[in-house]
Amino acid sequence: MEMPLVPAFYDVVWSIAVLLVLPLTVVALMRWRSQDRPTRAALLWVLVILLLPGLGAAVFLAVSSRGRTAG
């Protein structure tokens, strides 16, 4: 018996994924904006962040934080 008020499992999973990926992407874009990079590198990073949601943002944050601590 289908219950119309209870969302399907995949709806819950996608909702959680969006709630995790969206803030991660926003934080990555905010950090990207605050960095001084050459134009080509900056454009490449913003494309990676936007075209690979979640993964691109996580890679950017990992690389940018590693470069910041090396300082």
PyMOL Python script that loads the backbone (N, CA, C, O; Angstrom):
from pymol import cmd

cmd.read_pdbstr("""\
ATOM      1  N   MET A   1       0.839  -1.172   0.000  1.00  0.00           N
ATOM      2  CA  MET A   1       0.000   0.000   0.000  1.00  0.00           C
ATOM      3  C   MET A   1       0.890   1.244   0.000  1.00  0.00           C
ATOM      4  O   MET A   1       1.781   1.385   0.838  1.00  0.00           O
ATOM      5  N   GLU A   2       0.640   2.116  -0.927  1.00  0.00           N
ATOM      6  CA  GLU A   2       1.426   3.334  -1.048  1.00  0.00           C
ATOM      7  C   GLU A   2       0.854   4.430  -0.166  1.00  0.00           C
ATOM      8  O   GLU A   2      -0.359   4.640  -0.122  1.00  0.00           O
ATOM      9  N   MET A   3       1.748   5.132   0.544  1.00  0.00           N
ATOM     10  CA  MET A   3       1.301   6.206   1.434  1.00  0.00           C
ATOM     11  C   MET A   3       1.722   7.539   0.815  1.00  0.00           C
ATOM     12  O   MET A   3       2.918   7.819   0.730  1.00  0.00           O
ATOM     13  N   PRO A   4       0.782   8.356   0.389  1.00  0.00           N
ATOM     14  CA  PRO A   4       1.127   9.580  -0.348  1.00  0.00           C
ATOM     15  C   PRO A   4       1.810  10.653   0.506  1.00  0.00           C
ATOM     16  O   PRO A   4       2.474  11.527  -0.050  1.00  0.00           O
ATOM     17  N   LEU A   5       1.675  10.619   1.813  1.00  0.00           N
ATOM     18  CA  LEU A   5       2.267  11.656   2.646  1.00  0.00           C
ATOM     19  C   LEU A   5       3.697  11.326   3.076  1.00  0.00           C
ATOM     20  O   LEU A   5       4.400  12.191   3.598  1.00  0.00           O
ATOM     21  N   VAL A   6       4.123  10.099   2.864  1.00  0.00           N
ATOM     22  CA  VAL A   6       5.479   9.693   3.219  1.00  0.00           C
ATOM     23  C   VAL A   6       6.295   9.639   1.933  1.00  0.00           C
ATOM     24  O   VAL A   6       5.958   8.886   1.019  1.00  0.00           O
ATOM     25  N   PRO A   7       7.367  10.430   1.850  1.00  0.00           N
ATOM     26  CA  PRO A   7       8.153  10.423   0.606  1.00  0.00           C
ATOM     27  C   PRO A   7       8.878   9.093   0.408  1.00  0.00           C
ATOM     28  O   PRO A   7       9.197   8.385   1.363  1.00  0.00           O
ATOM     29  N   ALA A   8       9.121   8.787  -0.836  1.00  0.00           N
ATOM     30  CA  ALA A   8       9.863   7.574  -1.164  1.00  0.00           C
ATOM     31  C   ALA A   8      11.306   7.724  -0.678  1.00  0.00           C
ATOM     32  O   ALA A   8      11.797   8.835  -0.482  1.00  0.00           O
ATOM     33  N   PHE A   9      11.958   6.609  -0.493  1.00  0.00           N
ATOM     34  CA  PHE A   9      13.330   6.598   0.028  1.00  0.00           C
ATOM     35  C   PHE A   9      14.271   7.449  -0.824  1.00  0.00           C
ATOM     36  O   PHE A   9      15.089   8.192  -0.282  1.00  0.00           O
ATOM     37  N   TYR A  10      14.164   7.348  -2.146  1.00  0.00           N
ATOM     38  CA  TYR A  10      15.063   8.099  -3.012  1.00  0.00           C
ATOM     39  C   TYR A  10      14.812   9.596  -2.913  1.00  0.00           C
ATOM     40  O   TYR A  10      15.741  10.380  -3.107  1.00  0.00           O
ATOM     41  N   ASP A  11      13.584  10.017  -2.619  1.00  0.00           N
ATOM     42  CA  ASP A  11      13.325  11.440  -2.404  1.00  0.00           C
ATOM     43  C   ASP A  11      14.060  11.950  -1.174  1.00  0.00           C
ATOM     44  O   ASP A  11      14.591  13.061  -1.179  1.00  0.00           O
ATOM     45  N   VAL A  12      14.092  11.154  -0.139  1.00  0.00           N
ATOM     46  CA  VAL A  12      14.797  11.537   1.083  1.00  0.00           C
ATOM     47  C   VAL A  12      16.302  11.598   0.824  1.00  0.00           C
ATOM     48  O   VAL A  12      16.973  12.528   1.273  1.00  0.00           O
ATOM     49  N   VAL A  13      16.826  10.620   0.109  1.00  0.00           N
ATOM     50  CA  VAL A  13      18.258  10.577  -0.185  1.00  0.00           C
ATOM     51  C   VAL A  13      18.667  11.787  -1.026  1.00  0.00           C
ATOM     52  O   VAL A  13      19.678  12.423  -0.727  1.00  0.00           O
ATOM     53  N   TRP A  14      17.908  12.115  -2.063  1.00  0.00           N
ATOM     54  CA  TRP A  14      18.243  13.267  -2.904  1.00  0.00           C
ATOM     55  C   TRP A  14      18.133  14.566  -2.121  1.00  0.00           C
ATOM     56  O   TRP A  14      18.935  15.477  -2.323  1.00  0.00           O
ATOM     57  N   SER A  15      17.167  14.662  -1.246  1.00  0.00           N
ATOM     58  CA  SER A  15      17.026  15.871  -0.427  1.00  0.00           C
ATOM     59  C   SER A  15      18.231  16.049   0.491  1.00  0.00           C
ATOM     60  O   SER A  15      18.737  17.162   0.636  1.00  0.00           O
ATOM     61  N   ILE A  16      18.688  14.987   1.101  1.00  0.00           N
ATOM     62  CA  ILE A  16      19.864  15.054   1.970  1.00  0.00           C
ATOM     63  C   ILE A  16      21.104  15.408   1.147  1.00  0.00           C
ATOM     64  O   ILE A  16      21.935  16.201   1.589  1.00  0.00           O
ATOM     65  N   ALA A  17      21.228  14.831  -0.031  1.00  0.00           N
ATOM     66  CA  ALA A  17      22.376  15.128  -0.893  1.00  0.00           C
ATOM     67  C   ALA A  17      22.403  16.606  -1.264  1.00  0.00           C
ATOM     68  O   ALA A  17      23.463  17.232  -1.235  1.00  0.00           O
ATOM     69  N   VAL A  18      21.265  17.162  -1.609  1.00  0.00           N
ATOM     70  CA  VAL A  18      21.201  18.580  -1.966  1.00  0.00           C
ATOM     71  C   VAL A  18      21.542  19.444  -0.757  1.00  0.00           C
ATOM     72  O   VAL A  18      22.248  20.444  -0.891  1.00  0.00           O
ATOM     73  N   LEU A  19      21.051  19.073   0.415  1.00  0.00           N
ATOM     74  CA  LEU A  19      21.324  19.852   1.621  1.00  0.00           C
ATOM     75  C   LEU A  19      22.796  19.788   2.026  1.00  0.00           C
ATOM     76  O   LEU A  19      23.272  20.670   2.740  1.00  0.00           O
ATOM     77  N   LEU A  20      23.514  18.775   1.591  1.00  0.00           N
ATOM     78  CA  LEU A  20      24.948  18.681   1.872  1.00  0.00           C
ATOM     79  C   LEU A  20      25.789  19.364   0.795  1.00  0.00           C
ATOM     80  O   LEU A  20      26.769  20.040   1.109  1.00  0.00           O
ATOM     81  N   VAL A  21      25.413  19.193  -0.463  1.00  0.00           N
ATOM     82  CA  VAL A  21      26.206  19.702  -1.573  1.00  0.00           C
ATOM     83  C   VAL A  21      26.050  21.214  -1.742  1.00  0.00           C
ATOM     84  O   VAL A  21      27.028  21.901  -2.035  1.00  0.00           O
ATOM     85  N   LEU A  22      24.870  21.728  -1.566  1.00  0.00           N
ATOM     86  CA  LEU A  22      24.636  23.152  -1.790  1.00  0.00           C
ATOM     87  C   LEU A  22      25.472  24.041  -0.865  1.00  0.00           C
ATOM     88  O   LEU A  22      26.139  24.949  -1.361  1.00  0.00           O
ATOM     89  N   PRO A  23      25.468  23.827   0.444  1.00  0.00           N
ATOM     90  CA  PRO A  23      26.330  24.667   1.295  1.00  0.00           C
ATOM     91  C   PRO A  23      27.822  24.478   1.005  1.00  0.00           C
ATOM     92  O   PRO A  23      28.595  25.432   1.083  1.00  0.00           O
ATOM     93  N   LEU A  24      28.219  23.271   0.676  1.00  0.00           N
ATOM     94  CA  LEU A  24      29.620  23.010   0.343  1.00  0.00           C
ATOM     95  C   LEU A  24      30.030  23.820  -0.885  1.00  0.00           C
ATOM     96  O   LEU A  24      31.116  24.400  -0.918  1.00  0.00           O
ATOM     97  N   THR A  25      29.166  23.858  -1.883  1.00  0.00           N
ATOM     98  CA  THR A  25      29.443  24.624  -3.098  1.00  0.00           C
ATOM     99  C   THR A  25      29.484  26.122  -2.809  1.00  0.00           C
ATOM    100  O   THR A  25      30.345  26.832  -3.328  1.00  0.00           O
ATOM    101  N   VAL A  26      28.565  26.598  -1.991  1.00  0.00           N
ATOM    102  CA  VAL A  26      28.543  28.026  -1.642  1.00  0.00           C
ATOM    103  C   VAL A  26      29.823  28.415  -0.903  1.00  0.00           C
ATOM    104  O   VAL A  26      30.413  29.455  -1.197  1.00  0.00           O
ATOM    105  N   VAL A  27      30.251  27.601   0.042  1.00  0.00           N
ATOM    106  CA  VAL A  27      31.483  27.889   0.788  1.00  0.00           C
ATOM    107  C   VAL A  27      32.686  27.877  -0.162  1.00  0.00           C
ATOM    108  O   VAL A  27      33.560  28.738  -0.061  1.00  0.00           O
ATOM    109  N   ALA A  28      32.736  26.924  -1.070  1.00  0.00           N
ATOM    110  CA  ALA A  28      33.849  26.852  -2.022  1.00  0.00           C
ATOM    111  C   ALA A  28      33.867  28.087  -2.922  1.00  0.00           C
ATOM    112  O   ALA A  28      34.933  28.639  -3.192  1.00  0.00           O
ATOM    113  N   LEU A  29      32.701  28.520  -3.384  1.00  0.00           N
ATOM    114  CA  LEU A  29      32.656  29.709  -4.234  1.00  0.00           C
ATOM    115  C   LEU A  29      33.046  30.968  -3.464  1.00  0.00           C
ATOM    116  O   LEU A  29      33.687  31.859  -4.021  1.00  0.00           O
ATOM    117  N   MET A  30      32.669  31.049  -2.197  1.00  0.00           N
ATOM    118  CA  MET A  30      33.062  32.202  -1.380  1.00  0.00           C
ATOM    119  C   MET A  30      34.575  32.217  -1.167  1.00  0.00           C
ATOM    120  O   MET A  30      35.200  33.275  -1.235  1.00  0.00           O
ATOM    121  N   ARG A  31      35.163  31.056  -0.911  1.00  0.00           N
ATOM    122  CA  ARG A  31      36.614  30.985  -0.722  1.00  0.00           C
ATOM    123  C   ARG A  31      37.332  31.248  -2.043  1.00  0.00           C
ATOM    124  O   ARG A  31      38.384  31.887  -2.062  1.00  0.00           O
ATOM    125  N   TRP A  32      36.762  30.752  -3.159  1.00  0.00           N
ATOM    126  CA  TRP A  32      37.353  30.995  -4.478  1.00  0.00           C
ATOM    127  C   TRP A  32      37.386  32.485  -4.768  1.00  0.00           C
ATOM    128  O   TRP A  32      38.377  33.001  -5.286  1.00  0.00           O
ATOM    129  N   ARG A  33      36.318  33.167  -4.439  1.00  0.00           N
ATOM    130  CA  ARG A  33      36.220  34.609  -4.701  1.00  0.00           C
ATOM    131  C   ARG A  33      37.245  35.403  -3.892  1.00  0.00           C
ATOM    132  O   ARG A  33      37.722  36.443  -4.348  1.00  0.00           O
ATOM    133  N   SER A  34      37.583  34.926  -2.713  1.00  0.00           N
ATOM    134  CA  SER A  34      38.495  35.675  -1.854  1.00  0.00           C
ATOM    135  C   SER A  34      39.967  35.425  -2.170  1.00  0.00           C
ATOM    136  O   SER A  34      40.831  36.098  -1.608  1.00  0.00           O
ATOM    137  N   GLN A  35      40.273  34.484  -3.046  1.00  0.00           N
ATOM    138  CA  GLN A  35      41.667  34.171  -3.360  1.00  0.00           C
ATOM    139  C   GLN A  35      42.150  34.947  -4.574  1.00  0.00           C
ATOM    140  O   GLN A  35      41.379  35.287  -5.472  1.00  0.00           O
ATOM    141  N   ASP A  36      43.439  35.214  -4.571  1.00  0.00           N
ATOM    142  CA  ASP A  36      44.074  35.851  -5.725  1.00  0.00           C
ATOM    143  C   ASP A  36      44.766  34.772  -6.544  1.00  0.00           C
ATOM    144  O   ASP A  36      45.776  34.205  -6.128  1.00  0.00           O
ATOM    145  N   ARG A  37      44.210  34.502  -7.702  1.00  0.00           N
ATOM    146  CA  ARG A  37      44.778  33.509  -8.611  1.00  0.00           C
ATOM    147  C   ARG A  37      44.863  34.126 -10.000  1.00  0.00           C
ATOM    148  O   ARG A  37      44.118  35.057 -10.308  1.00  0.00           O
ATOM    149  N   PRO A  38      45.746  33.628 -10.831  1.00  0.00           N
ATOM    150  CA  PRO A  38      45.752  34.076 -12.228  1.00  0.00           C
ATOM    151  C   PRO A  38      44.393  33.777 -12.879  1.00  0.00           C
ATOM    152  O   PRO A  38      43.689  32.856 -12.465  1.00  0.00           O
ATOM    153  N   THR A  39      44.042  34.545 -13.873  1.00  0.00           N
ATOM    154  CA  THR A  39      42.716  34.461 -14.483  1.00  0.00           C
ATOM    155  C   THR A  39      42.388  33.064 -14.998  1.00  0.00           C
ATOM    156  O   THR A  39      41.280  32.572 -14.781  1.00  0.00           O
ATOM    157  N   ARG A  40      43.318  32.430 -15.665  1.00  0.00           N
ATOM    158  CA  ARG A  40      43.061  31.106 -16.234  1.00  0.00           C
ATOM    159  C   ARG A  40      42.820  30.076 -15.130  1.00  0.00           C
ATOM    160  O   ARG A  40      41.907  29.258 -15.232  1.00  0.00           O
ATOM    161  N   ALA A  41      43.630  30.115 -14.084  1.00  0.00           N
ATOM    162  CA  ALA A  41      43.460  29.179 -12.973  1.00  0.00           C
ATOM    163  C   ALA A  41      42.142  29.434 -12.241  1.00  0.00           C
ATOM    164  O   ALA A  41      41.461  28.489 -11.843  1.00  0.00           O
ATOM    165  N   ALA A  42      41.782  30.704 -12.063  1.00  0.00           N
ATOM    166  CA  ALA A  42      40.531  31.044 -11.393  1.00  0.00           C
ATOM    167  C   ALA A  42      39.335  30.542 -12.195  1.00  0.00           C
ATOM    168  O   ALA A  42      38.389  29.999 -11.625  1.00  0.00           O
ATOM    169  N   LEU A  43      39.373  30.719 -13.501  1.00  0.00           N
ATOM    170  CA  LEU A  43      38.284  30.246 -14.349  1.00  0.00           C
ATOM    171  C   LEU A  43      38.186  28.727 -14.323  1.00  0.00           C
ATOM    172  O   LEU A  43      37.088  28.173 -14.272  1.00  0.00           O
ATOM    173  N   LEU A  44      39.320  28.061 -14.358  1.00  0.00           N
ATOM    174  CA  LEU A  44      39.325  26.600 -14.303  1.00  0.00           C
ATOM    175  C   LEU A  44      38.715  26.106 -12.989  1.00  0.00           C
ATOM    176  O   LEU A  44      37.920  25.166 -12.987  1.00  0.00           O
ATOM    177  N   TRP A  45      39.086  26.739 -11.872  1.00  0.00           N
ATOM    178  CA  TRP A  45      38.551  26.312 -10.583  1.00  0.00           C
ATOM    179  C   TRP A  45      37.050  26.543 -10.481  1.00  0.00           C
ATOM    180  O   TRP A  45      36.330  25.691  -9.959  1.00  0.00           O
ATOM    181  N   VAL A  46      36.571  27.671 -10.965  1.00  0.00           N
ATOM    182  CA  VAL A  46      35.129  27.909 -10.866  1.00  0.00           C
ATOM    183  C   VAL A  46      34.360  26.920 -11.746  1.00  0.00           C
ATOM    184  O   VAL A  46      33.255  26.508 -11.390  1.00  0.00           O
ATOM    185  N   LEU A  47      34.922  26.542 -12.871  1.00  0.00           N
ATOM    186  CA  LEU A  47      34.277  25.526 -13.707  1.00  0.00           C
ATOM    187  C   LEU A  47      34.260  24.166 -13.015  1.00  0.00           C
ATOM    188  O   LEU A  47      33.263  23.447 -13.075  1.00  0.00           O
ATOM    189  N   VAL A  48      35.357  23.817 -12.362  1.00  0.00           N
ATOM    190  CA  VAL A  48      35.409  22.546 -11.629  1.00  0.00           C
ATOM    191  C   VAL A  48      34.376  22.537 -10.510  1.00  0.00           C
ATOM    192  O   VAL A  48      33.674  21.545 -10.315  1.00  0.00           O
ATOM    193  N   ILE A  49      34.284  23.642  -9.776  1.00  0.00           N
ATOM    194  CA  ILE A  49      33.339  23.726  -8.661  1.00  0.00           C
ATOM    195  C   ILE A  49      31.904  23.607  -9.156  1.00  0.00           C
ATOM    196  O   ILE A  49      31.095  22.908  -8.547  1.00  0.00           O
ATOM    197  N   LEU A  50      31.584  24.278 -10.250  1.00  0.00           N
ATOM    198  CA  LEU A  50      30.194  24.300 -10.725  1.00  0.00           C
ATOM    199  C   LEU A  50      29.809  23.061 -11.538  1.00  0.00           C
ATOM    200  O   LEU A  50      28.663  22.616 -11.477  1.00  0.00           O
ATOM    201  N   LEU A  51      30.750  22.506 -12.292  1.00  0.00           N
ATOM    202  CA  LEU A  51      30.412  21.371 -13.157  1.00  0.00           C
ATOM    203  C   LEU A  51      30.485  20.017 -12.454  1.00  0.00           C
ATOM    204  O   LEU A  51      29.892  19.040 -12.913  1.00  0.00           O
ATOM    205  N   LEU A  52      31.212  19.963 -11.344  1.00  0.00           N
ATOM    206  CA  LEU A  52      31.296  18.727 -10.566  1.00  0.00           C
ATOM    207  C   LEU A  52      30.755  19.007  -9.161  1.00  0.00           C
ATOM    208  O   LEU A  52      31.527  19.127  -8.210  1.00  0.00           O
ATOM    209  N   PRO A  53      29.446  19.108  -9.032  1.00  0.00           N
ATOM    210  CA  PRO A  53      28.885  19.506  -7.744  1.00  0.00           C
ATOM    211  C   PRO A  53      29.304  18.549  -6.631  1.00  0.00           C
ATOM    212  O   PRO A  53      29.296  17.331  -6.804  1.00  0.00           O
ATOM    213  N   GLY A  54      29.659  19.107  -5.522  1.00  0.00           N
ATOM    214  CA  GLY A  54      30.091  18.297  -4.385  1.00  0.00           C
ATOM    215  C   GLY A  54      31.543  17.911  -4.503  1.00  0.00           C
ATOM    216  O   GLY A  54      32.363  18.337  -3.689  1.00  0.00           O
ATOM    217  N   LEU A  55      31.877  17.126  -5.485  1.00  0.00           N
ATOM    218  CA  LEU A  55      33.251  16.655  -5.672  1.00  0.00           C
ATOM    219  C   LEU A  55      34.184  17.809  -6.005  1.00  0.00           C
ATOM    220  O   LEU A  55      35.259  17.929  -5.418  1.00  0.00           O
ATOM    221  N   GLY A  56      33.780  18.657  -6.943  1.00  0.00           N
ATOM    222  CA  GLY A  56      34.613  19.797  -7.318  1.00  0.00           C
ATOM    223  C   GLY A  56      34.826  20.748  -6.156  1.00  0.00           C
ATOM    224  O   GLY A  56      35.933  21.244  -5.949  1.00  0.00           O
ATOM    225  N   ALA A  57      33.763  21.005  -5.394  1.00  0.00           N
ATOM    226  CA  ALA A  57      33.873  21.894  -4.231  1.00  0.00           C
ATOM    227  C   ALA A  57      34.775  21.276  -3.169  1.00  0.00           C
ATOM    228  O   ALA A  57      35.597  21.973  -2.574  1.00  0.00           O
ATOM    229  N   ALA A  58      34.633  19.987  -2.930  1.00  0.00           N
ATOM    230  CA  ALA A  58      35.455  19.323  -1.920  1.00  0.00           C
ATOM    231  C   ALA A  58      36.922  19.327  -2.317  1.00  0.00           C
ATOM    232  O   ALA A  58      37.789  19.556  -1.473  1.00  0.00           O
ATOM    233  N   VAL A  59      37.212  19.079  -3.585  1.00  0.00           N
ATOM    234  CA  VAL A  59      38.604  19.092  -4.057  1.00  0.00           C
ATOM    235  C   VAL A  59      39.175  20.501  -3.933  1.00  0.00           C
ATOM    236  O   VAL A  59      40.304  20.676  -3.475  1.00  0.00           O
ATOM    237  N   PHE A  60      38.406  21.497  -4.338  1.00  0.00           N
ATOM    238  CA  PHE A  60      38.893  22.873  -4.232  1.00  0.00           C
ATOM    239  C   PHE A  60      39.179  23.248  -2.785  1.00  0.00           C
ATOM    240  O   PHE A  60      40.223  23.830  -2.494  1.00  0.00           O
ATOM    241  N   LEU A  61      38.272  22.925  -1.881  1.00  0.00           N
ATOM    242  CA  LEU A  61      38.480  23.264  -0.476  1.00  0.00           C
ATOM    243  C   LEU A  61      39.694  22.529   0.102  1.00  0.00           C
ATOM    244  O   LEU A  61      40.439  23.095   0.902  1.00  0.00           O
ATOM    245  N   ALA A  62      39.891  21.281  -0.299  1.00  0.00           N
ATOM    246  CA  ALA A  62      41.044  20.523   0.191  1.00  0.00           C
ATOM    247  C   ALA A  62      42.349  21.121  -0.339  1.00  0.00           C
ATOM    248  O   ALA A  62      43.313  21.271   0.411  1.00  0.00           O
ATOM    249  N   VAL A  63      42.379  21.458  -1.611  1.00  0.00           N
ATOM    250  CA  VAL A  63      43.591  22.030  -2.202  1.00  0.00           C
ATOM    251  C   VAL A  63      43.854  23.419  -1.657  1.00  0.00           C
ATOM    252  O   VAL A  63      45.000  23.757  -1.360  1.00  0.00           O
ATOM    253  N   SER A  64      42.823  24.226  -1.519  1.00  0.00           N
ATOM    254  CA  SER A  64      43.034  25.598  -1.052  1.00  0.00           C
ATOM    255  C   SER A  64      43.421  25.641   0.417  1.00  0.00           C
ATOM    256  O   SER A  64      44.207  26.499   0.818  1.00  0.00           O
ATOM    257  N   SER A  65      42.890  24.741   1.223  1.00  0.00           N
ATOM    258  CA  SER A  65      43.266  24.740   2.639  1.00  0.00           C
ATOM    259  C   SER A  65      44.683  24.178   2.822  1.00  0.00           C
ATOM    260  O   SER A  65      45.395  24.588   3.738  1.00  0.00           O
ATOM    261  N   ARG A  66      45.089  23.251   1.964  1.00  0.00           N
ATOM    262  CA  ARG A  66      46.449  22.707   2.031  1.00  0.00           C
ATOM    263  C   ARG A  66      47.456  23.796   1.659  1.00  0.00           C
ATOM    264  O   ARG A  66      48.516  23.907   2.275  1.00  0.00           O
ATOM    265  N   GLY A  67      47.122  24.591   0.656  1.00  0.00           N
ATOM    266  CA  GLY A  67      48.017  25.688   0.256  1.00  0.00           C
ATOM    267  C   GLY A  67      48.074  26.774   1.315  1.00  0.00           C
ATOM    268  O   GLY A  67      49.104  27.428   1.475  1.00  0.00           O
ATOM    269  N   ARG A  68      47.000  26.970   2.028  1.00  0.00           N
ATOM    270  CA  ARG A  68      46.954  28.002   3.057  1.00  0.00           C
ATOM    271  C   ARG A  68      47.817  27.634   4.253  1.00  0.00           C
ATOM    272  O   ARG A  68      48.452  28.508   4.843  1.00  0.00           O
ATOM    273  N   THR A  69      47.856  26.344   4.628  1.00  0.00           N
ATOM    274  CA  THR A  69      48.643  25.932   5.791  1.00  0.00           C
ATOM    275  C   THR A  69      50.130  25.831   5.469  1.00  0.00           C
ATOM    276  O   THR A  69      50.963  25.858   6.376  1.00  0.00           O
ATOM    277  N   ALA A  70      50.470  25.715   4.192  1.00  0.00           N
ATOM    278  CA  ALA A  70      51.876  25.600   3.818  1.00  0.00           C
ATOM    279  C   ALA A  70      52.614  26.921   3.968  1.00  0.00           C
ATOM    280  O   ALA A  70      53.841  26.950   4.051  1.00  0.00           O
ATOM    281  N   GLY A  71      51.866  28.006   4.003  1.00  0.00           N
ATOM    282  CA  GLY A  71      52.290  29.287   3.984  1.00  0.00           C
ATOM    283  C   GLY A  71      53.285  30.056   4.456  1.00  0.00           C
ATOM    284  O   GLY A  71      53.313  31.259   4.194  1.00  0.00           O
TER     285      GLY A  71
END
""", "prot")
cmd.dss("prot")
cmd.show_as("cartoon", "prot")
cmd.util.cbc("prot")
cmd.orient("prot")
